[in-house]
Amino acid sequence: MDMENNGDSKGLIMEKELSNGRTPQNVSSSILRKKSDPILVSKIRFKMVRQLLANLQEVLLGTKLAVLFPAVPLAIVADFYNFGRPWIFALSLLGLAPLAERVSFLTEQIAYYTGATVGGLLNATCGNATELIIALFALRQNKIHVVKYSLLGSILSNLLLVLGTSLLCGGLANLKKEQRYDRKQADVNSLLLLLGLLCHLLPLMFRYASSGIGNSTAALCTLQLSRASSIVMLVAYVAYIIFQLKTHRQLFDAAQEDDEEEDEEKAVLGFGSAFTWLVGMTIIISVLSEYVVGTIEAASESWGISVSFISIILLPIVGNAAEHAGSIIFAFKNKLDISLGVALGSASQISMFVVPLSVIVAWIMGIQMDLDFSLLETGSLAFSIIVTAFALQDGTSHYMKGVVLFLCYIVISACFFVHKIPPPNQTAVNLGVELSSGGLTA
């Protein structure tokens, strides 16, 4: 009888998870949230005012990162009064951290009303909204190198820093326990990352292999190959979403069964309120992203740090602070499936969705962006994916794996810190007229 009751309770938990359409990224971010006290606003006489204050309390004060919210108006004021551009960059970067976590919270609230499929698709699509918005603004300003650096940095950060620190902290906190995880989810994400790596390697190898056919012809062929590869990557990502949300959802939901409480299964915002706040947060993220892109060179010159280091190392750390912290906390609790879901899921999403989407959007905008991330950057990505795949091949974990991954990230960070070579001129942009005259336009 007890076994039947336990089975029924687990079935109910799974059913709730399926109805919410949550992803490991949402679960990870939720660990930094705070429960609001309804007593604070319950004594307000007017209903509309009471609801408005309750929403403000949930959205602005419902996260442990709320202390960083003052950086948002300070960044706007700094830009309005023409303060130092490095200050604008730093304040905007700090302000993006709580906003990214709040976007995850709001998409989760909307998912309660849209059902499993739409909610899961919304959560999966908006999981790295900050990186996507920064990439779009960088494209609009023809800063292709910033797009490539920031997206590459997000992948490296998730694979080595987030996963490495999670395995390290989880291993140290559970020395007397055997840490195990489901290899099936890790294998799927590893395959996606390897496919993405192939799509990055081919344009790079093609550029070296076709050195004798002329620079303009080689650039044109590389661009065409990159666009075709981007379409293939987006098709693979759509298949991954169907795999994750429909056909094999149990692989991704099993890790969340024991981490939901009854009161967390209820929406705290109405659909209209959540959607309005989501639009507002996205607009604010867009403003700060434009500040970040517009002031990154000034910050680089003022601080004496290369643009590559700022874009590859600093931007991803701040932009994904909420998910990073949540992943480490779940590793402390010996729940590695969620930690792996956060790190590998985010890396796969950046590699197979945000990167190819940036190429396609650039194509539409008439900007010549390809998948050739140059030798140093592509080599770093390749070794990171290979090392991560080797570390996760046996389904068990200990702190030594975390040490190796974390030290790999330190070495790569040191490499880009001393990488003082200025970013390449917008070669693709300079070739834009020539390529367009060759019949390849947006």
C-alpha positions in Angstrom: 0.0 0.0 0.0 2.8 2.4 0.9 4.6 1.6 -2.3 1.4 2.5 -4.3 1.1 5.8 -2.4 4.7 6.6 -3.1 4.2 5.8 -6.8 1.1 8.0 -6.9 2.8 10.9 -5.2 5.7 10.7 -7.7 3.3 10.5 -10.5 1.6 13.7 -9.3 4.9 15.5 -9.0 5.8 14.4 -12.5 2.4 15.6 -13.8 3.0 19.0 -12.2 6.4 19.3 -13.8 5.0 18.3 -17.2 2.2 20.9 -16.9 4.7 23.7 -16.0 7.1 23.0 -18.8 10.1 24.0 -16.7 13.7 23.5 -17.7 16.8 22.8 -15.5 17.7 26.5 -16.0 14.5 27.6 -14.4 14.9 25.3 -11.5 18.5 26.6 -11.0 17.5 30.2 -11.1 14.6 29.6 -8.7 17.0 28.8 -5.9 17.9 32.5 -5.7 14.3 33.6 -5.3 12.8 34.9 -2.1 9.2 34.4 -1.0 7.3 37.6 -0.5 5.3 38.5 2.5 1.7 39.2 1.6 1.0 40.9 4.9 3.0 43.9 3.8 0.5 44.9 1.1 -2.7 43.2 2.4 -3.7 46.3 4.4 -3.8 48.6 1.4 -7.4 49.7 0.9 -7.6 50.1 -2.9 -7.5 46.8 -4.8 -5.6 48.2 -7.9 -2.9 49.8 -5.7 -2.7 46.6 -3.6 -2.2 44.5 -6.8 0.4 46.8 -8.2 2.4 46.8 -5.0 2.1 43.0 -4.8 3.5 42.7 -8.3 6.3 45.1 -7.5 7.1 43.1 -4.4 7.2 39.8 -6.3 9.1 41.1 -9.3 11.6 43.5 -7.8 12.1 42.1 -4.4 11.6 38.4 -5.1 15.2 37.7 -5.8 18.4 37.6 -3.8 20.0 39.7 -6.5 17.7 42.6 -5.8 20.7 44.5 -4.3 22.0 44.9 -7.8 18.8 46.6 -9.2 20.1 50.1 -8.3 22.8 49.7 -10.9 20.0 49.9 -13.6 18.9 53.5 -13.0 22.5 54.5 -12.2 23.6 53.3 -15.6 20.8 55.3 -17.3 21.7 58.4 -15.3 25.4 57.9 -16.1 24.6 57.8 -19.8 22.3 60.8 -19.7 24.8 63.0 -17.9 27.7 61.7 -20.0 29.7 60.1 -17.2 32.8 58.1 -18.0 32.0 55.4 -20.5 33.8 52.7 -18.4 31.4 53.6 -15.5 28.4 53.1 -17.9 29.8 49.8 -19.0 30.4 48.5 -15.4 26.9 49.7 -14.1 25.2 48.2 -17.2 27.0 44.9 -16.7 25.9 44.7 -13.0 22.3 45.6 -13.9 22.0 42.8 -16.3 22.5 40.1 -13.6 19.2 40.5 -11.8 17.3 41.3 -15.0 18.4 38.0 -16.5 17.2 36.1 -13.5 13.8 38.0 -13.5 13.3 37.1 -17.2 13.6 33.5 -16.2 11.1 34.0 -13.4 8.6 35.8 -15.7 8.8 33.2 -18.4 8.1 30.6 -15.8 5.1 32.5 -14.6 3.7 32.7 -18.2 4.4 29.0 -18.6 1.8 28.2 -15.9 -0.9 29.6 -18.2 0.3 28.4 -21.6 0.6 24.6 -21.0 3.6 22.3 -21.2 4.6 22.6 -24.8 4.3 26.4 -25.2 5.7 27.0 -21.7 8.7 24.7 -22.2 9.4 26.3 -25.6 9.2 29.7 -24.1 11.5 28.7 -21.2 14.0 27.1 -23.6 14.0 30.1 -26.0 14.3 32.8 -23.4 16.9 30.9 -21.3 19.7 33.0 -22.8 17.8 36.1 -23.8 20.6 38.4 -22.4 23.2 36.9 -24.7 20.9 37.1 -27.7 20.0 40.7 -27.1 23.6 41.7 -26.7 24.5 39.9 -29.9 21.7 41.7 -31.8 22.8 45.1 -30.7 26.5 44.3 -31.5 25.4 43.2 -35.0 23.5 46.4 -35.4 26.7 48.3 -34.7 28.7 46.0 -37.0 30.8 44.7 -34.1 31.0 41.2 -35.3 34.0 40.4 -33.1 32.0 41.3 -30.0 29.2 38.9 -31.1 31.6 36.0 -31.6 33.6 36.7 -28.5 30.5 37.0 -26.2 28.8 33.9 -27.6 32.0 31.8 -27.4 32.6 33.0 -23.9 29.1 31.9 -22.9 29.8 28.4 -24.1 33.2 28.2 -22.4 31.8 29.6 -19.2 29.0 27.0 -19.0 31.2 24.1 -19.9 34.3 24.8 -17.8 33.4 27.4 -15.1 29.9 26.5 -14.2 30.2 22.8 -14.6 33.7 22.7 -13.1 32.9 24.7 -10.0 29.7 22.6 -9.6 31.6 19.3 -9.7 34.3 20.7 -7.5 32.0 22.0 -4.8 29.7 19.1 -5.0 32.6 16.6 -4.7 34.0 18.4 -1.7 30.6 18.6 0.0 29.9 15.0 -0.6 33.2 13.3 0.0 31.6 10.3 1.6 28.9 9.8 -1.0 29.1 8.5 -4.5 27.9 11.2 -6.9 26.0 9.8 -9.9 24.0 11.4 -12.7 22.0 10.3 -15.7 24.4 10.0 -18.6 21.6 10.1 -21.2 20.9 13.8 -20.9 24.7 14.5 -20.9 25.2 12.4 -24.0 22.5 14.2 -25.9 24.0 17.6 -25.1 27.5 16.4 -25.9 26.4 15.3 -29.3 24.8 18.7 -30.0 28.0 20.5 -28.9 30.1 18.3 -31.2 27.8 19.0 -34.1 28.1 22.7 -33.4 31.9 22.3 -33.2 31.9 20.7 -36.6 30.0 23.6 -38.0 32.6 26.0 -36.5 35.6 24.0 -37.7 34.5 23.6 -41.3 34.6 27.3 -42.2 37.9 27.7 -40.4 39.5 24.7 -42.2 37.9 25.8 -45.5 39.6 29.2 -45.2 43.0 27.6 -44.7 42.4 25.0 -47.5 41.3 27.5 -50.1 44.1 30.0 -49.6 45.0 29.7 -53.3 41.7 30.8 -54.8 41.7 34.4 -53.8 40.6 36.2 -50.7 37.3 37.5 -52.0 36.3 34.1 -53.4 37.3 32.3 -50.2 35.4 34.8 -48.1 32.3 34.3 -50.2 32.5 30.5 -50.0 33.1 30.6 -46.3 30.1 32.9 -45.8 27.9 30.6 -47.9 29.1 27.5 -46.0 28.5 29.3 -42.7 24.9 30.2 -43.6 24.1 26.7 -44.8 25.6 25.3 -41.6 23.6 27.7 -39.5 20.4 26.5 -41.1 21.4 22.9 -40.3 22.2 23.9 -36.7 18.8 25.5 -36.2 17.1 22.4 -37.6 19.1 20.3 -35.1 18.0 22.7 -32.3 14.3 22.3 -33.3 14.8 18.5 -33.2 16.4 18.9 -29.7 13.4 21.0 -28.5 11.0 18.3 -29.7 13.2 15.7 -28.1 13.3 17.6 -24.8 9.7 18.7 -24.6 7.8 15.9 -26.2 9.3 12.5 -27.1 11.9 12.1 -24.3 10.8 14.6 -21.8 11.3 12.1 -18.9 15.1 12.4 -19.3 15.0 16.1 -18.5 12.2 16.1 -15.9 13.3 13.2 -13.7 15.9 15.3 -12.0 13.3 17.9 -10.8 10.9 15.5 -9.1 12.1 16.1 -5.5 12.8 19.8 -5.8 9.2 21.2 -6.0 7.0 22.1 -3.1 3.2 22.6 -3.2 3.3 26.4 -2.9 5.9 26.7 -5.7 3.5 25.0 -8.1 1.2 28.1 -8.1 1.6 31.2 -10.2 2.1 34.3 -8.2 1.4 36.7 -11.1 -1.5 36.9 -13.6 -0.8 36.2 -17.2 -1.3 39.9 -18.2 1.0 41.1 -15.4 3.7 38.6 -16.2 3.6 39.4 -19.9 3.7 43.1 -19.3 6.6 42.8 -16.9 8.4 40.5 -19.3 8.1 43.1 -22.1 9.3 45.8 -19.7 12.3 43.8 -18.5 13.2 43.0 -22.1 13.2 46.6 -23.0 15.4 47.5 -20.0 17.8 44.6 -21.0 17.9 46.0 -24.5 18.9 49.5 -23.2 21.6 48.1 -21.0 22.8 45.8 -23.7 23.2 48.8 -26.0 25.2 50.6 -23.4 27.4 47.5 -22.9 28.1 47.1 -26.6 28.7 50.9 -27.1 31.1 51.3 -24.3 33.1 48.0 -24.3 36.0 49.5 -26.3 36.2 52.5 -23.9 36.2 50.2 -20.9 38.9 48.0 -22.6 41.2 51.1 -23.1 40.5 52.5 -19.7 41.1 49.3 -17.8 44.0 48.0 -20.0 42.1 44.8 -20.7 41.5 43.4 -24.2 38.1 43.4 -25.7 38.4 39.6 -26.1 38.9 39.1 -22.4 36.0 41.4 -21.4 33.7 39.7 -24.0 34.7 36.1 -23.4 35.3 36.1 -19.7 33.5 39.0 -17.9 30.2 39.3 -19.9 29.2 35.6 -19.5 30.1 35.5 -15.7 27.8 38.5 -14.9 25.1 37.7 -17.4 24.5 34.2 -16.1 25.3 34.8 -12.4 21.9 33.5 -11.2 22.0 30.2 -13.1 25.7 29.7 -12.2 25.0 30.1 -8.4 22.0 27.8 -8.6 23.9 25.1 -10.4 26.6 25.2 -7.6 24.0 25.1 -4.9 22.3 22.0 -6.4 25.7 20.3 -6.7 26.2 20.9 -2.9 22.9 19.0 -2.5 24.2 16.1 -4.6 21.7 16.8 -7.3 24.1 16.8 -10.2 21.4 16.1 -12.9 20.1 19.6 -12.4 23.6 21.1 -12.4 24.5 19.2 -15.6 21.2 20.3 -17.1 22.0 23.9 -16.5 25.6 23.9 -17.7 25.2 21.6 -20.7 21.7 22.9 -21.6 22.8 26.5 -21.7 25.9 25.7 -23.7 23.9 23.7 -26.2 21.4 26.5 -26.5 24.0 29.1 -27.2 25.9 26.9 -29.7 22.9 25.5 -31.6 20.4 28.4 -31.4 21.9 31.8 -30.5 25.0 31.5 -32.7 23.3 30.3 -35.9 20.4 32.7 -35.3 22.9 35.6 -35.2 24.3 34.5 -38.5 20.9 34.3 -40.1 19.9 37.7 -38.6 23.1 39.2 -39.9 22.3 37.8 -43.3 18.9 39.5 -43.2 20.5 42.8 -42.1 23.1 42.6 -44.9 26.0 42.0 -42.5 28.6 39.4 -43.6 29.0 37.3 -40.4 30.3 33.7 -40.7 31.0 30.9 -38.3 34.8 31.3 -38.6 35.8 32.2 -35.1 39.5 32.2 -35.9 42.0 29.5 -34.8 42.6 30.5 -31.2 38.9 30.8 -30.3 37.8 27.7 -32.2 40.7 25.7 -30.7 39.7 26.7 -27.2 36.1 25.7 -27.9 37.2 22.3 -29.3 39.3 21.4 -26.4 36.7 22.5 -23.9 34.0 20.3 -25.5 36.4 17.3 -25.7 37.5 17.7 -22.1 33.9 18.0 -20.9 32.8 15.0 -22.9 35.6 12.9 -21.4 34.8 14.1 -17.9 31.2 13.0 -18.2 31.6 9.7 -19.9 31.2 7.3 -16.9 28.1 8.7 -15.1 30.0 9.4 -11.8 31.6 12.5 -10.4 34.2 13.6 -7.9 35.9 16.8 -7.1 39.0 16.1 -9.2 36.9 16.4 -12.4 35.8 19.8 -11.2 39.4 20.8 -10.5 40.5 19.9 -14.1 37.6 21.7 -15.7 38.0 24.8 -13.6 41.8 25.0 -14.2 41.1 24.6 -17.9 39.0 27.7 -17.7 41.7 29.6 -15.8 44.3 28.7 -18.5 41.9 29.9 -21.2 41.2 33.1 -19.3 44.9 33.8 -18.9 45.3 33.2 -22.7 42.7 35.8 -23.6 44.0 38.2 -20.8 47.4 38.4 -22.5 45.8 38.4 -26.0 46.4 42.0 -26.7 46.0 41.8 -30.4 43.3 44.3 -31.4 40.1 42.8 -32.8 40.2 42.3 -36.5 38.8 45.0 -38.7 35.3 44.2 -39.9 36.7 42.1 -42.8 33.3 40.7 -43.6 31.8 44.2 -43.5 34.6 45.7 -45.6 33.9 42.9 -48.1 30.2 43.6 -48.1 30.1 45.6 -51.2 32.3 43.1 -53.1 30.2 40.2 -51.9 27.0 41.9 -52.8 28.2 42.7 -56.2 28.9 38.9 -56.6 25.2 38.2 -56.2 25.2 37.3 -52.5 22.9 39.8 -50.7 20.7 39.6 -47.6 
